[in-house]
Amino acid sequence: MDNSVWWLALYSLIACCIIMILVWLWAYKIKNAGVVDIFWSYNFPVIAFILLLLAPGFEIRKQLICAMVIVAGGRLGTHILTRTVSHLEEEEGRYQQLRKEWGPNPDRTFFWFFQAQALSNVILAIPFFVICMNTVAHLSPLEYAGVAIWLISVIGESVADAQLRAFKKDPANKGKVCSAGLWNYSRHPNYFFQWMMWMSYLVFALASPYGYLAIISPAIILYLLLRVTGIPITEEQSIRSKGDAFREYQKTTSVFVPWFKKKK
């Protein structure tokens, strides 16, 4: 692979780190670390713009993958922005919990946490670097398949987010568990389609030299969603806020992959 990929990765890392320093300063000022999620999503379009401008790959391929990344990252970031700004003075429960666990000076730890998010942006962007280095002047069936999976993923995630947002808007649902639409078949359909999106980037990348390296992204995302910052923390917070109602939901509803209800 062309050595210029390392410079592109370095430029991307510097850009993401600077953005996360500025975001940390904002978070420190308003005492709400939840804003990091907004810019974690927006950093992928930043990387996409860098690749679109500087990577040496086939122009149509670059435009296609970068457009996919910009749309997906922009949509998710704006969704989180809208949700976070609506209660900016109240930090999300999982970040409140981290403050308690990280002792008397959590903001210092949050600084490095934000920088780790910037690093994760670049590592997860491996498929985009691989794709944008590919100079072959035509698209392959694998790349078209990647676009098809991406479309399904974006639509699925958007629908899941819209259904949850509509449920939360109704004051009568306060303290209740959302089981409408896709949430009837999965406790975390938004996470499932987010992971599917990363699978679409893997499929797209497999048409390029070194495309197998792209497997690292959906593998990391799956691990984080299932074991670290996704489902475990979200469900702990749901049990704290909804109690037995959520425990009953857990008994009948698939945790990740949308599936039919279990019988009690």
Secondary structure as the mmCIF struct_conf table of DSSP 4:
data_model
#
loop_
_struct_conf.conf_type_id
_struct_conf.id
_struct_conf.beg_label_comp_id
_struct_conf.beg_label_asym_id
_struct_conf.beg_label_seq_id
_struct_conf.end_label_comp_id
_struct_conf.end_label_asym_id
_struct_conf.end_label_seq_id
TURN_TY1_P TURN_TY1_P1 ASN A 3 ASN A 3
HELX_RH_AL_P HELX_RH_AL_P1 SER A 4 ILE A 30
TURN_TY1_P TURN_TY1_P2 LYS A 31 LYS A 31
HELX_RH_3T_P HELX_RH_3T_P1 ALA A 33 VAL A 35
HELX_RH_AL_P HELX_RH_AL_P2 VAL A 36 LEU A 54
BEND BEND1 GLY A 57 GLY A 57
HELX_RH_AL_P HELX_RH_AL_P3 GLU A 59 VAL A 85
TURN_TY1_P TURN_TY1_P3 SER A 86 GLU A 89
BEND BEND2 GLU A 90 GLU A 90
HELX_RH_AL_P HELX_RH_AL_P4 GLY A 93 GLU A 101
TURN_TY1_P TURN_TY1_P4 TRP A 102 PRO A 104
HELX_RH_AL_P HELX_RH_AL_P5 PRO A 106 LEU A 124
TURN_TY1_P TURN_TY1_P5 ALA A 125 ALA A 125
HELX_RH_AL_P HELX_RH_AL_P6 ILE A 126 CYS A 132
TURN_TY1_P TURN_TY1_P6 MET A 133 MET A 133
BEND BEND3 ALA A 137 HIS A 138
HELX_RH_AL_P HELX_RH_AL_P7 PRO A 141 LYS A 169
BEND BEND4 ASP A 170 ASP A 170
HELX_RH_3T_P HELX_RH_3T_P2 PRO A 171 ASN A 173
TURN_TY1_P TURN_TY1_P7 LYS A 174 GLY A 175
HELX_LH_PP_P HELX_LH_PP_P1 LYS A 176 CYS A 178
BEND BEND5 ALA A 180 ALA A 180
HELX_RH_3T_P HELX_RH_3T_P3 GLY A 181 ASN A 184
TURN_TY1_P TURN_TY1_P8 TYR A 185 TYR A 185
BEND BEND6 ARG A 187 ARG A 187
HELX_RH_AL_P HELX_RH_AL_P8 PRO A 189 ALA A 205
TURN_TY1_P TURN_TY1_P9 LEU A 206 ALA A 207
BEND BEND7 SER A 208 SER A 208
TURN_TY1_P TURN_TY1_P10 PRO A 209 TYR A 210
HELX_RH_3T_P HELX_RH_3T_P4 GLY A 211 ILE A 215
HELX_RH_AL_P HELX_RH_AL_P9 ILE A 216 ARG A 227
BEND BEND8 VAL A 228 VAL A 228
TURN_TY1_P TURN_TY1_P11 THR A 229 GLY A 230
HELX_RH_AL_P HELX_RH_AL_P10 ILE A 231 LYS A 242
TURN_TY1_P TURN_TY1_P12 GLY A 243 GLY A 243
HELX_RH_AL_P HELX_RH_AL_P11 ASP A 244 THR A 252
BEND BEND9 THR A 253 THR A 253
BEND BEND10 VAL A 255 VAL A 257
HELX_LH_PP_P HELX_LH_PP_P2 PHE A 260 LYS A 263
#
